[in-house]
Amino acid sequence: MLRFFAVLAAMAPLPTAAATLNFCWVGSQGYTMTGRMQIPDAKMKRHLLTEADVTRFKISGYRDGRLLGTWDNSRVAEGDTWHLRFDPATMTFLTGGSFDGPHSQGWNADGNVQNCGSPGFGFNSGNYAQDICVNGTYVHTSSIPPDTPLKATTDPVTPDCAVTIPTS
């Protein structure tokens, strides 16, 4: 019987190692967003990752350091926007395009920043701008140019996006 359990244990799938990445976005008028995502290590060698490749994803929005709201991919419901394009080689989210192309982001906010969960927080990078919405309301004053780079790092980030916090 002991041998039977040893064989079962040997056949059980091992936990998959995952890269944990952090990012920080600086919008206009004191708006910022921090985020964290996990991607299985094996997928980090791909050229382009999408929302289907991300196992965990969470964003938090701020204005002048005050928390406005959060959103994570475990809350995606029918009709919600969850659209991600990420290049792991350059650690860059692809920005400045439309959802039908490879350069756009929609994290609980569609390309028109209309379907932002209520209550909720969302981020959009399309061909018009990068911006946020809070509790179903588009925050126009957060907008920055659509092709502004958005990078990820393995270091933790601060809500003001002023610095990353080295881990070693």
Protein Blocks (a to p, Z undefined) as FASTA:
>chain_A
ZZmmmmmmmmpccdddddddddddddeehiacdddddddfklmmpmbdcfklpmbdcddd
deehiafbdcdfklpcehiacdddddfklopacehiafklmbdcdehiafkomagccddd
dddddfkbccddeehiacfklpccfklccdddfbdcdfklmaccdfZZ
